[in-house]
Amino acid sequence: MVLSTNVAPQDSLYYLGGLAMESLNVNGNRMGFVDLFMELNKRTEVSIGLFALILDWLYLIEAAEVESDGTVILCI
């Protein structure tokens, strides 16, 4: 759930997407898929499935794209 009243705020896609965007911003607006996953897991534990949902969320709001080589790019 993007925003939910049933889960802790730090477990929402909205919050986790913000952490991913912050990591991308600090690392020059682009990171490899696995590198971003590992960086995000240093801050909070996320599964690969949840990570995929985070990237989907960022793509839907046009905040990030994933290139064919797996590089994640911050678009804002």
C-alpha positions as CSV (number, residue, x, y, z in Angstrom):
1,M,0.0,0.0,0.0
2,V,1.3,3.4,-0.9
3,L,-0.2,5.0,2.2
4,S,-2.1,3.0,4.8
5,T,-3.4,3.5,8.2
6,N,-2.8,-0.2,9.0
7,V,1.0,-0.2,8.8
8,A,3.8,1.8,10.3
9,P,4.6,4.8,8.1
10,Q,8.2,3.6,7.6
11,D,6.8,0.5,5.8
12,S,4.8,2.5,3.2
13,L,5.9,2.7,-0.5
14,Y,5.7,6.5,-0.1
15,Y,8.4,6.6,2.7
16,L,10.6,3.8,1.2
17,G,10.4,5.5,-2.2
18,G,11.7,8.7,-0.5
19,L,14.6,6.7,0.9
20,A,15.4,5.3,-2.5
21,M,15.3,8.8,-4.1
22,E,17.6,10.1,-1.4
23,S,20.1,7.3,-2.0
24,L,20.0,8.1,-5.8
25,N,20.4,11.8,-5.1
26,V,23.5,11.3,-2.9
27,N,25.0,8.9,-5.5
28,G,24.9,11.2,-8.5
29,N,21.2,10.5,-9.6
30,R,22.0,7.0,-11.0
31,M,22.9,3.6,-9.5
32,G,22.8,0.0,-10.5
33,F,19.7,-1.9,-9.6
34,V,21.6,-4.2,-7.1
35,D,23.6,-1.3,-5.8
36,L,20.5,0.7,-5.0
37,F,18.9,-2.4,-3.4
38,M,22.0,-2.9,-1.2
39,E,22.1,0.8,-0.3
40,L,18.4,0.8,0.7
41,N,18.9,-2.3,2.8
42,K,21.6,-0.6,4.8
43,R,19.0,1.9,5.9
44,T,16.0,-0.5,6.3
45,E,15.4,-4.1,5.5
46,V,13.4,-4.6,2.3
47,S,12.8,-7.7,0.3
48,I,13.5,-7.8,-3.4
49,G,9.7,-8.0,-4.1
50,L,9.1,-4.8,-2.0
51,F,12.1,-3.2,-3.8
52,A,10.5,-3.9,-7.1
53,L,7.2,-2.3,-5.9
54,I,9.2,0.8,-4.7
55,L,10.7,1.2,-8.2
56,D,7.3,0.7,-9.8
57,W,5.9,3.4,-7.5
58,L,8.8,5.8,-8.5
59,Y,8.2,5.0,-12.2
60,L,4.5,5.7,-11.9
61,I,5.1,9.1,-10.4
62,E,7.8,9.8,-13.0
63,A,10.5,10.1,-10.4
64,A,12.8,7.3,-11.6
65,E,13.4,5.1,-14.6
66,V,15.3,1.8,-15.0
67,E,17.4,1.5,-18.1
68,S,17.8,-1.7,-20.1
69,D,21.2,-2.3,-18.4
70,G,19.6,-2.1,-14.9
71,T,20.7,1.4,-14.1
72,V,18.2,3.3,-12.0
73,I,18.0,7.0,-12.8
74,L,16.4,9.7,-10.7
75,C,14.3,11.9,-13.0
76,I,13.5,14.8,-10.7
